[in-house]
Amino acid sequence: MVQARSSDAGFDRHLRSLLPPDGTGVVNFTAPAWCAPCRRLHPAFEELRRQHARIKFVVLDMDDDEA
């Protein structure tokens, strides 16, 4: 679940809390409710997640993060 943040600093802290300490990760900013390209990207993103287990993959639904 993504929590809404009202400031850039708050969002930055939230994003850092999702990633490992070294910051190595891939973030997919998405809006699957209405964004067709976002929905098409999802299977490829999941495949990359499976192929690269040492990298943290995070999905942020931007419709759930209205700040």
Phi, psi and omega in degrees: 000138179258133178260139179292142178235139185264000180216158177299320180296319178295319178295318179300315178298317179297314180297317178297329179290337179275335183264158177294165184305327180280356176079005181284114180186169178235129181246128176256105175276118189224165174215071189294342181295328184226350186260102181299317178299326178297317179294323179291330180287333187306311180299322179293320178298316179295323178295317177298321178300317179292322183286334186235070186296337181280349179258136178278125177250129183233136175250125177243113177279110186290339175289336177273353185240054180277110182241000000 
